[in-house]
């Protein structure tokens, strides 16, 4: 089973991306869970969303406390949220930022695992014409986690994302 935790702000699409990932994984024959956790429900407030993806039935029904992967849709959360809490060292964190991984590492407490950075703004504006950070981040976590092939993701959504 692969467990993914998403960190974003209300309105950035972290919840939607987690649900799209769950939908795409389901359509490849996997068992899935995709669900959000809200704090204050307002635009810009921190939110957390989760995915569980497995080849066998999932019997756990709780938040994810020790994820294999973490996706951070808004790098300003690095200053206020412990995004690496419970993150397995053999997993990875994928962060939407213009900074390099070496610049980010000091903000990640004592996390020693892999760090991937994605300039989701640039990618989104170049390909979609608007800033939708969740779309490049969805593609990035699929690539990093290898939870499915690019072709499986593309086949589900009918276009490259």
Secondary structure as GFF3:
##gff-version 3
##sequence-region A 1 161
A	DSSP	beta_strand	2	9	.	.	.	ID=ss1
A	DSSP	alpha_helix	14	26	.	.	.	ID=ss2
A	DSSP	beta_strand	31	38	.	.	.	ID=ss3
A	DSSP	beta_strand	46	54	.	.	.	ID=ss4
A	DSSP	beta_strand	69	72	.	.	.	ID=ss5
A	DSSP	three_ten_helix	75	79	.	.	.	ID=ss6
A	DSSP	beta_strand	92	96	.	.	.	ID=ss7
A	DSSP	alpha_helix	101	104	.	.	.	ID=ss8
A	DSSP	three_ten_helix	105	107	.	.	.	ID=ss9
A	DSSP	beta_strand	114	118	.	.	.	ID=ss10
A	DSSP	alpha_helix	120	128	.	.	.	ID=ss11
A	DSSP	alpha_helix	133	145	.	.	.	ID=ss12
A	DSSP	alpha_helix	150	157	.	.	.	ID=ss13
###
